[in-house]
Amino acid sequence: MALKETLAIADPDGFYQELIESQRDMSEDEQQLMNAKLVLILANEVGDRAKISAAIKLAARRP
């Protein structure tokens, strides 16, 4: 299953800023927990197991 590898988020800079701002006063452990929760929430929203598996493989790819 191929995933989009081109930018598809509206206002990506705003998204990044919102993500960073949401973690500003958190410890590193709290940031990691929030990121893990966010991954699980978004995976549930996607819902398609094949897409989620493809996303895991894409994220694990090394440069």
Distance bins in CASP14 RR format, pairs under 12 A and 6 or more apart:
PFRMAT RR
TARGET T0000
AUTHOR 0000-0000-0000
RMODE 2
METHOD distances of the structure
MODEL  1
1 46 0 0 0 0 0 1 0 0 0 0 0
1 48 0 0 0 0 1 0 0 0 0 0 0
1 49 0 0 0 0 1 0 0 0 0 0 0
1 50 1 0 1 0 0 0 0 0 0 0 0
1 51 1 0 1 0 0 0 0 0 0 0 0
1 52 0 0 0 0 1 0 0 0 0 0 0
1 53 1 0 0 1 0 0 0 0 0 0 0
1 54 1 0 1 0 0 0 0 0 0 0 0
1 55 0 0 0 0 1 0 0 0 0 0 0
1 56 0 0 0 0 0 1 0 0 0 0 0
1 57 0 0 0 0 1 0 0 0 0 0 0
1 58 0 0 0 0 0 1 0 0 0 0 0
2 50 0 0 0 0 0 1 0 0 0 0 0
2 51 0 0 0 0 1 0 0 0 0 0 0
2 54 1 0 0 1 0 0 0 0 0 0 0
2 55 0 0 0 0 0 1 0 0 0 0 0
2 57 0 0 0 0 0 1 0 0 0 0 0
2 58 0 0 0 0 1 0 0 0 0 0 0
3 46 0 0 0 0 0 1 0 0 0 0 0
3 48 0 0 0 0 0 1 0 0 0 0 0
3 50 0 0 0 0 0 1 0 0 0 0 0
3 51 1 0 0 1 0 0 0 0 0 0 0
3 52 0 0 0 0 1 0 0 0 0 0 0
3 53 0 0 0 0 0 1 0 0 0 0 0
3 54 1 0 1 0 0 0 0 0 0 0 0
3 55 1 0 1 0 0 0 0 0 0 0 0
3 56 0 0 0 0 0 1 0 0 0 0 0
3 57 0 0 0 0 1 0 0 0 0 0 0
3 58 1 0 1 0 0 0 0 0 0 0 0
3 59 0 0 0 0 1 0 0 0 0 0 0
3 61 0 0 0 0 0 1 0 0 0 0 0
4 51 0 0 0 0 0 1 0 0 0 0 0
4 54 0 0 0 0 0 1 0 0 0 0 0
4 55 0 0 0 0 0 1 0 0 0 0 0
4 58 0 0 0 0 1 0 0 0 0 0 0
5 54 0 0 0 0 0 1 0 0 0 0 0
5 55 0 0 0 0 0 1 0 0 0 0 0
5 58 1 0 0 1 0 0 0 0 0 0 0
5 59 0 0 0 0 0 1 0 0 0 0 0
5 61 0 0 0 0 0 1 0 0 0 0 0
6 12 0 0 0 0 0 1 0 0 0 0 0
7 13 0 0 0 0 0 1 0 0 0 0 0
7 15 0 0 0 0 0 1 0 0 0 0 0
7 16 0 0 0 0 0 1 0 0 0 0 0
8 15 0 0 0 0 0 1 0 0 0 0 0
9 15 1 0 1 0 0 0 0 0 0 0 0
9 16 0 0 0 0 1 0 0 0 0 0 0
9 18 0 0 0 0 0 1 0 0 0 0 0
9 19 0 0 0 0 0 1 0 0 0 0 0
9 42 0 0 0 0 0 1 0 0 0 0 0
11 17 0 0 0 0 1 0 0 0 0 0 0
11 18 0 0 0 0 1 0 0 0 0 0 0
12 18 0 0 0 0 0 1 0 0 0 0 0
12 19 0 0 0 0 0 1 0 0 0 0 0
13 19 0 0 0 0 0 1 0 0 0 0 0
13 20 0 0 0 0 0 1 0 0 0 0 0
14 20 0 0 0 0 1 0 0 0 0 0 0
14 21 0 0 0 0 1 0 0 0 0 0 0
14 22 0 0 0 0 0 1 0 0 0 0 0
15 21 0 0 0 0 0 1 0 0 0 0 0
15 22 0 0 0 0 0 1 0 0 0 0 0
15 38 0 0 0 0 0 1 0 0 0 0 0
16 22 0 0 0 0 0 1 0 0 0 0 0
16 23 0 0 0 0 0 1 0 0 0 0 0
17 23 0 0 0 0 0 1 0 0 0 0 0
17 24 0 0 0 0 0 1 0 0 0 0 0
18 24 0 0 0 0 0 1 0 0 0 0 0
18 38 0 0 0 0 0 1 0 0 0 0 0
19 26 0 0 0 0 0 1 0 0 0 0 0
19 31 0 0 0 0 1 0 0 0 0 0 0
19 34 0 0 0 0 1 0 0 0 0 0 0
19 35 0 0 0 0 1 0 0 0 0 0 0
19 38 0 0 0 0 1 0 0 0 0 0 0
19 42 0 0 0 0 0 1 0 0 0 0 0
20 26 0 0 0 0 0 1 0 0 0 0 0
20 31 0 0 0 0 1 0 0 0 0 0 0
20 34 0 0 0 0 0 1 0 0 0 0 0
20 35 0 0 0 0 0 1 0 0 0 0 0
22 30 0 0 0 0 0 1 0 0 0 0 0
22 31 0 0 0 0 1 0 0 0 0 0 0
22 34 1 0 0 1 0 0 0 0 0 0 0
22 35 0 0 0 0 0 1 0 0 0 0 0
22 37 0 0 0 0 0 1 0 0 0 0 0
22 38 0 0 0 0 1 0 0 0 0 0 0
23 29 0 0 0 0 0 1 0 0 0 0 0
23 30 1 0 0 1 0 0 0 0 0 0 0
23 31 1 0 1 0 0 0 0 0 0 0 0
23 32 0 0 0 0 1 0 0 0 0 0 0
23 33 0 0 0 0 0 1 0 0 0 0 0
23 34 1 0 0 1 0 0 0 0 0 0 0
23 35 0 0 0 0 1 0 0 0 0 0 0
23 37 0 0 0 0 0 1 0 0 0 0 0
23 38 0 0 0 0 0 1 0 0 0 0 0
24 30 0 0 0 0 0 1 0 0 0 0 0
24 31 0 0 0 0 1 0 0 0 0 0 0
24 34 0 0 0 0 0 1 0 0 0 0 0
25 31 0 0 0 0 0 1 0 0 0 0 0
25 34 0 0 0 0 0 1 0 0 0 0 0
26 32 0 0 0 0 1 0 0 0 0 0 0
26 33 0 0 0 0 1 0 0 0 0 0 0
26 34 1 0 0 1 0 0 0 0 0 0 0
26 35 0 0 0 0 0 1 0 0 0 0 0
27 33 0 0 0 0 1 0 0 0 0 0 0
27 34 0 0 0 0 0 1 0 0 0 0 0
28 34 0 0 0 0 0 1 0 0 0 0 0
28 35 0 0 0 0 0 1 0 0 0 0 0
29 35 0 0 0 0 0 1 0 0 0 0 0
29 36 0 0 0 0 0 1 0 0 0 0 0
30 36 0 0 0 0 0 1 0 0 0 0 0
30 37 0 0 0 0 0 1 0 0 0 0 0
31 37 0 0 0 0 0 1 0 0 0 0 0
31 38 0 0 0 0 0 1 0 0 0 0 0
32 38 0 0 0 0 0 1 0 0 0 0 0
32 39 0 0 0 0 0 1 0 0 0 0 0
33 39 0 0 0 0 0 1 0 0 0 0 0
33 40 0 0 0 0 0 1 0 0 0 0 0
34 40 0 0 0 0 0 1 0 0 0 0 0
34 41 0 0 0 0 0 1 0 0 0 0 0
35 41 0 0 0 0 0 1 0 0 0 0 0
35 42 0 0 0 0 0 1 0 0 0 0 0
35 59 0 0 0 0 0 1 0 0 0 0 0
36 42 0 0 0 0 0 1 0 0 0 0 0
36 43 0 0 0 0 0 1 0 0 0 0 0
37 43 0 0 0 0 0 1 0 0 0 0 0
37 44 0 0 0 0 0 1 0 0 0 0 0
38 44 0 0 0 0 0 1 0 0 0 0 0
38 45 0 0 0 0 0 1 0 0 0 0 0
39 45 0 0 0 0 0 1 0 0 0 0 0
39 46 0 0 0 0 0 1 0 0 0 0 0
39 52 0 0 0 0 1 0 0 0 0 0 0
39 55 0 0 0 0 1 0 0 0 0 0 0
39 56 0 0 0 0 1 0 0 0 0 0 0
39 59 0 0 0 0 1 0 0 0 0 0 0
40 46 0 0 0 0 0 1 0 0 0 0 0
40 47 0 0 0 0 0 1 0 0 0 0 0
40 52 0 0 0 0 0 1 0 0 0 0 0
41 47 0 0 0 0 0 1 0 0 0 0 0
42 48 0 0 0 0 0 1 0 0 0 0 0
42 51 0 0 0 0 0 1 0 0 0 0 0
42 52 0 0 0 0 1 0 0 0 0 0 0
42 55 0 0 0 0 1 0 0 0 0 0 0
42 59 0 0 0 0 0 1 0 0 0 0 0
43 49 0 0 0 0 1 0 0 0 0 0 0
43 51 0 0 0 0 1 0 0 0 0 0 0
43 52 1 0 1 0 0 0 0 0 0 0 0
43 53 0 0 0 0 0 1 0 0 0 0 0
43 54 0 0 0 0 0 1 0 0 0 0 0
43 55 1 0 0 1 0 0 0 0 0 0 0
43 56 0 0 0 0 1 0 0 0 0 0 0
43 59 0 0 0 0 0 1 0 0 0 0 0
44 52 0 0 0 0 1 0 0 0 0 0 0
45 51 0 0 0 0 0 1 0 0 0 0 0
45 52 0 0 0 0 0 1 0 0 0 0 0
45 55 0 0 0 0 0 1 0 0 0 0 0
46 52 1 0 1 0 0 0 0 0 0 0 0
46 53 0 0 0 0 0 1 0 0 0 0 0
46 54 0 0 0 0 0 1 0 0 0 0 0
46 55 1 0 0 1 0 0 0 0 0 0 0
46 56 0 0 0 0 0 1 0 0 0 0 0
47 53 0 0 0 0 0 1 0 0 0 0 0
47 55 0 0 0 0 0 1 0 0 0 0 0
48 54 0 0 0 0 1 0 0 0 0 0 0
48 55 0 0 0 0 1 0 0 0 0 0 0
49 55 0 0 0 0 0 1 0 0 0 0 0
49 56 0 0 0 0 0 1 0 0 0 0 0
50 56 0 0 0 0 0 1 0 0 0 0 0
50 57 0 0 0 0 0 1 0 0 0 0 0
51 57 0 0 0 0 0 1 0 0 0 0 0
51 58 0 0 0 0 0 1 0 0 0 0 0
52 58 0 0 0 0 0 1 0 0 0 0 0
52 59 0 0 0 0 0 1 0 0 0 0 0
53 59 0 0 0 0 0 1 0 0 0 0 0
53 60 0 0 0 0 0 1 0 0 0 0 0
54 60 0 0 0 0 0 1 0 0 0 0 0
54 61 0 0 0 0 0 1 0 0 0 0 0
55 61 0 0 0 0 0 1 0 0 0 0 0
END
